[in-house]
Amino acid sequence: MVVVNDDVAEQFLELGDKFRAFHATKLNVYLHLLTTPLAVWAAIAAINKISGQSYLSIGIIAAYLVALSVEVSSAVFIPTAVCITAIVLLSAPGARVGWMLLTVLFCVGYFGQDLAHWGTGEETFQSSYQQENDFWLQLLEHTYYLIPLVFDACLSADSPKRTMRPLLDTRSIGGDDRLFSFSVGIGIVVAVLWNLTVDSNNNTIKLSKNSRSSTK
């Protein structure tokens, strides 16, 4: 195994060590594998429901996965990517679910994490920093890495899989990981926004034609 010596990877490993201190029991981790994806699924389904299509959520998730692929071990990234891809695919029909049910499912997933901590007698990771001045920044980081953190916690603390090279290792070709992921991510978002604009224009043209034909 090749040890990751990149600043971003080391940052994730440090965060992972802090996270696993509050997820020491396997039961808690396994419950998070159910509750966390459920909450994320409900949130993405809500985005699809509001936008009326799935382009936006697909673009955001694609950009997220590209950025993540150069930051975490491939052993953590691959199950994370599979999980998130499944969530996105299932969120498309989920957009047809009523707002009440979506809200209930989100609450079940979100507060189910707290119940998992309560049931296993472990404090939440959020409780360790909620009184600090940079609470919102830490919460944002916690949320951003939440799913990969859960999969990282599935591995033992000293597992060599945690320090495998990322799936996309741009350093091998003399590149900069953050610049690469940022550039690709921006490209994906721009492409999605372009498709949204084109679809919107096409719909406007169709409505205009239908309006004209109905007045004849």
N, C-alpha and C positions, 0 to 999 in steps of 0.2 A: 504494500500500500504506500502511496505517496502522500506525505503530510502536506496539508494546505498551509502555506505561510503567507497568505494574503491578508491584508488588514480587514477587509470586509468579512472574510470567512472567519477570522479570529473573533470578530465582533459577534457573529452569529453563535459561535461556540460558547463564548462567555455568557451570552443571553440564554443559551440552551442549558448551561450549568445552573443558572439562577432559576430557570423555569422548572427543571427537573427536581429541584429541592422542594417544590410545592406539589410535585406529582410523583412521589416516590413509590406509591402503590400501583401495581399494574392495572388493578380494577379501575382506578381513577383515570388512568391514561386511556384504557379501552372505552370507558364511558364517554370520554372526550372525543373519541373517534366517531361516536354516534351524534352527540349533541352539537359539536362545533360545525360539522358539515351541514347539519340540518338548519342551523341559524344562518349560515352563509348561503345555502340554497334559497331560503325564504327571502333573504335580502336581494339576491340576484333576480329571483322571480319577480320581486316587486319592481326592480329597475326595468325589467322587460315589460311588465304590465303598464308602467307609466310611459315608457318610450314607444310602446306599440310594436316593438321588434327586438331582436336579440343582438343586432350588430354592435351596439354600444357595449354591452356586457362582454361579448366575445372579444372585442378589441381591448378592453381594460384587462381582462384575464390573460389574454395572449401577451400583452405588454408586461404584465406582472410575472408570468412564467419565464419570459425571456430574461428579465432582470434577476429573477431568483436563480436561474440556471447557472449563473456565474458567481453566485454568492454562497451556496451551500453544497455540501457533499452530494455526489450523485446518488448515494444510497438513501439520502433524505429527499432529494429532489424528485426522483422517479415516482415513488408512491404518492408524493404530494401532487405531482402533475396528473397522475391517473385519477386521484380523488377529485381534484378541482375540475378536470375535464368532464368527469361523470356528473359533477354538480351542475356545470354549465349546460350539458346536454339535457339533463332532467329539468332544468329551470325553464326551458322553452315551453313545454306543456304546462309547467307550473304557473305561467303567466295567466292562464285561464282560470286559475283558482280564485275564489272570492277573497276580498280584502280581509274579512273577518277570520277566515281559515288561515290565510297567510300570516296574519298577526299572531294568531294562537301558536302556529308552528314555529315562528321566530322566537316567541317567548319560551316555548318548550325547549328549543335548542339553546337559547341564551342562558336562561335561568337553570336549565338542566345541568349546566357546568357547575353552577354554585351548589346544586343538590348533590352532584357527584363528589364535590369537596366535603360537603357536610356529611354525606354517608360514609366517606372513607376517613373522616377525622383529620383532613388536611386543610390548611388555610389556602386561600387563593393567592396566586402570584400577584394580582393587582393590589392586594392588601399590603404588600411589602413596599410599595412606592406611592400609595395614594395620598400620603401626607407630605410628600416631597414637593419642592417648588416647581420642578419640571414634570409634574404628574402627567399633563396632557401629552407631552413629547414621549414619555415612556409608554403611555397607553397607546399612542399611535404606533410605536415600534412593536409593542406587544401584539396589537391587532394585525399589523402587516405580516408578521412572522408566525401568527398563531398556528395555522395548520402544519407548516414544516416543523414548528417546535414540538407539536404533539407526536409527529413521526420520529423526530429526534429522540424524544423521551421513550419511545418504544425500544431504542437501542440501549445497551448498557453504557454507563458513563465512560468506560475505558475501551469501548469497541473501536477497532481501527476503521470501521465503516464511517464513523463520524468525521474522519479526517481524510477521506478519499478526495481526489480532485473533483472539482465541479464538472458537470456534464459539458459545459462550454468553457473551456479554459483558454482564453485568448492570450494569456501570457506566453504560451508555447510558440506563438507567432509574433511575439513582441508587442502585443496590443494591450490596451488598458481596459480592464473588465468593466468598470463603471461607465466609461465613455461608450463602450460597445453596447452594453445593455440599454443605456439611455438613448442612444441613436436608433437602435432597432425598435425600442419601445415607442419612441416618438413617431417613427415611420408607420408602425402598426396603427396607432391612434389616428394619425393623419389619413391613412387609407380608409379607416372605418368612418371617420367624419365625412370624407369625400363620398363614400357610398351612401351615407345618410342624406347628404345634400342632393345627390343624383336621384335617389328614390323619392325624396320630397318634391323635387322639380317634376319628376315623371307623374307623380300623383296629382300635382297641381294641373298639369297639362291634361290628364285624363278627366279631372273634374270639370275643367273648362270646356272640353269637347262635349262631355255629357250634358252640361248646362246649355250649350248652344244647340245641341240636337233636340233637347226637350222643349226649347222655345220655338222650334220650327213647326 
